[in-house]
Structure formats: C-alpha cells, structure tokens
C-alpha cells in the first residue's frame, strides 16, 4: 500500500521531465514546465522525508 503513492510520484516526475525536455526544444512553454518539475521533485522528497517521529511524552 505504501508503494502506490511513490509510484504515482515517480510517474509524475517522469511526465514533468518529458515536459522539461519539450520546453528545451521550444515545443512547450518553459515558464510552465519549470514549476511543474520543481513541484514534482519537491513533493517526492517531502513525502520520503515525512516519517513518523516520536515527539516525546
């Protein structure tokens, strides 16, 4: 069950990377592809670092 969100995020990163490549080829606007790439990588890293922590009593 935990692998499902990670799979979705990896697919989202791959789509963002494809859009970034298209933006470098001037097929897709770079202004839109750069934030999409940033948000996809940021959410992936945030999800991986968000763990259950013991905060004390």
Helices and strands as residue ranges (DSSP letters): H 2-24, H 30-49
